[in-house]
Amino acid sequence: MGELSYLITLKYIKPCKQGKSRLAEFFPLIPFNGAEPGIKGAIEVRTRVFIPEFTNLATKKMGFENSNKGKRMKTDDAEAYLRIFVYAVVRQNIRSEAKTEKLKRIIEDLPLADIRYWASVFRETYERYRTRRSLMKPARGFREVYYLE
C-alpha cells in the first residue's frame, strides 16, 4: 500500500457579491494496489472559497499541486492539507480583508495539535449535519478563540 494523499476539487457555485468563488470539496485519496493514484474517500467538508486567494495560499505557501486547469489540487502533506482545510472553513464567514490576513498568519503559526483539533471539530460537524451552514457555529468558535471577531 502507498501513502495517503489528499485532494481538493473546485466546482461551480452560484456567484456571490465578493467575487469569483468556487465550492471546494476536501477528500482523502485512499491508496490502491498498483500504480493508480487512489480511490476518493468520502467528502470531509464542502466550503466556499475565493479562487485567487485560496489557490495562491494552497500552491505557493502550502505546496499543493494544481492540475486539471485549476479544478483539482493534490498533496501528500497531511499537515498542509489540515491547515488549508481549517483556513477554508473559517474563511467563508469572514468579510474583512484585515481579518483575512490575520487568519492566514494564525493558520501558519498554529501548532499542529490545534490544527488537528479544529479540523476534527469541523469534520464531525459536517458529517453530522451535511450542510455548509452547520459549520458557521464552530467557525465562530474558532474566530472567538483567536480574536478574529
C-alpha positions as CSV (number, residue, x, y, z in Angstrom):
1,M,0.0,0.0,0.0
2,G,1.1,3.5,-0.7
3,E,1.0,6.8,1.1
4,L,-2.3,8.5,1.9
5,S,-2.7,11.7,-0.2
6,Y,-5.3,14.4,-0.3
7,L,-7.4,16.1,-3.0
8,I,-9.3,19.3,-3.2
9,T,-11.7,19.7,-6.1
10,L,-13.1,23.1,-7.1
11,K,-16.6,23.1,-8.5
12,Y,-19.0,25.7,-9.8
13,I,-21.2,27.5,-7.3
14,K,-23.6,30.4,-7.7
15,P,-21.6,33.6,-7.7
16,C,-21.7,35.8,-4.6
17,K,-21.1,39.6,-4.2
18,Q,-17.5,39.2,-3.1
19,G,-16.2,38.0,-6.5
20,K,-15.0,34.8,-8.1
21,S,-15.6,31.8,-5.8
22,R,-15.9,28.0,-6.1
23,L,-17.2,25.2,-4.0
24,A,-14.2,23.3,-2.6
25,E,-14.6,19.6,-1.7
26,F,-12.0,18.1,0.5
27,F,-11.2,14.3,0.0
28,P,-8.6,11.9,1.3
29,L,-7.3,9.7,-1.5
30,I,-7.1,6.1,-0.3
31,P,-4.1,4.2,-1.8
32,F,-5.0,1.2,-4.0
33,N,-2.7,-1.6,-5.2
34,G,-0.8,-0.9,-8.4
35,A,0.2,2.4,-10.0
36,E,-3.2,4.0,-9.8
37,P,-3.4,7.3,-7.9
38,G,-6.0,6.0,-5.4
39,I,-9.7,6.0,-4.7
40,K,-11.6,9.0,-3.4
41,G,-12.8,8.7,0.1
42,A,-15.9,10.4,1.5
43,I,-16.2,14.1,1.3
44,E,-14.8,15.5,4.5
45,V,-16.2,19.0,4.0
46,R,-17.6,21.4,1.4
47,T,-16.9,25.1,1.6
48,R,-17.0,28.2,-0.5
49,V,-13.5,29.5,-1.3
50,F,-12.4,32.7,-3.1
51,I,-10.3,31.4,-6.0
52,P,-7.3,33.7,-6.4
53,E,-6.7,34.0,-2.7
54,F,-7.3,30.2,-2.0
55,T,-5.2,28.9,-4.8
56,N,-2.4,31.3,-4.1
57,L,-2.2,30.1,-0.5
58,A,-2.6,26.5,-1.3
59,T,0.0,26.3,-4.1
60,K,2.6,28.9,-3.0
61,K,2.6,28.5,0.7
62,M,1.3,25.0,1.3
63,G,2.8,23.2,-1.6
64,F,-0.3,21.8,-3.4
65,E,0.0,20.7,-7.0
66,N,-2.5,22.4,-9.3
67,S,-3.9,20.2,-12.1
68,N,-6.9,19.9,-14.5
69,K,-7.0,23.6,-15.4
70,G,-7.0,24.6,-11.7
71,K,-10.0,22.4,-10.8
72,R,-8.0,20.0,-8.7
73,M,-5.3,20.4,-6.1
74,K,-3.4,17.5,-4.6
75,T,-0.8,16.9,-1.9
76,D,0.8,14.2,0.1
77,D,1.5,16.5,3.1
78,A,-1.2,15.9,5.8
79,E,-0.2,19.0,7.8
80,A,-0.6,21.3,4.8
81,Y,-4.0,19.7,4.0
82,L,-5.3,20.2,7.5
83,R,-4.1,23.8,7.6
84,I,-5.8,24.7,4.3
85,F,-8.9,22.7,5.5
86,V,-9.3,24.8,8.6
87,Y,-8.5,28.0,6.7
88,A,-11.2,27.3,4.1
89,V,-13.9,26.6,6.7
90,V,-13.2,29.7,8.8
91,R,-12.6,32.0,5.8
92,Q,-16.1,31.5,4.3
93,N,-17.5,33.5,7.2
94,I,-15.0,36.4,7.1
95,R,-15.7,39.5,5.1
96,S,-12.9,41.9,6.2
97,E,-9.6,41.9,4.4
98,A,-7.7,42.7,7.6
99,K,-9.2,39.7,9.3
100,T,-8.4,37.5,6.3
101,E,-4.7,38.5,6.6
102,K,-4.8,37.8,10.3
103,L,-6.4,34.4,9.7
104,K,-3.6,33.5,7.3
105,R,-1.0,34.3,9.9
106,I,-2.9,32.4,12.6
107,I,-3.2,29.3,10.4
108,E,0.5,29.4,9.5
109,D,1.6,29.8,13.2
110,L,-0.8,27.4,15.0
111,P,0.7,24.2,16.4
112,L,-0.3,21.0,14.6
113,A,-2.2,19.8,17.6
114,D,-4.6,22.8,17.5
115,I,-5.0,22.4,13.7
116,R,-5.9,18.7,14.2
117,Y,-8.4,19.6,16.9
118,W,-10.2,22.2,14.8
119,A,-10.2,20.0,11.7
120,S,-11.8,17.2,13.6
121,V,-14.4,19.6,15.0
122,F,-15.3,20.8,11.5
123,R,-15.2,17.3,10.1
124,E,-17.5,15.9,12.8
125,T,-20.0,18.8,12.4
126,Y,-20.1,18.4,8.7
127,E,-20.5,14.6,8.9
128,R,-23.4,15.0,11.3
129,Y,-25.4,17.7,9.5
130,R,-24.1,17.6,5.9
131,T,-24.5,21.4,5.3
132,R,-22.1,24.2,4.9
133,R,-24.3,26.3,7.1
134,S,-23.8,23.9,10.1
135,L,-20.1,24.9,10.0
136,M,-20.9,28.5,11.0
137,K,-21.1,27.9,14.7
138,P,-17.8,26.0,15.1
139,A,-16.1,28.5,12.8
140,R,-17.4,31.3,15.0
141,G,-15.9,29.5,18.0
142,F,-12.5,29.5,16.2
143,R,-12.8,33.2,15.5
144,E,-13.6,33.9,19.1
145,V,-10.7,31.8,20.5
146,Y,-8.2,33.5,18.2
147,Y,-9.7,37.1,18.4
148,L,-10.9,37.4,14.9
149,E,-14.3,38.9,15.9
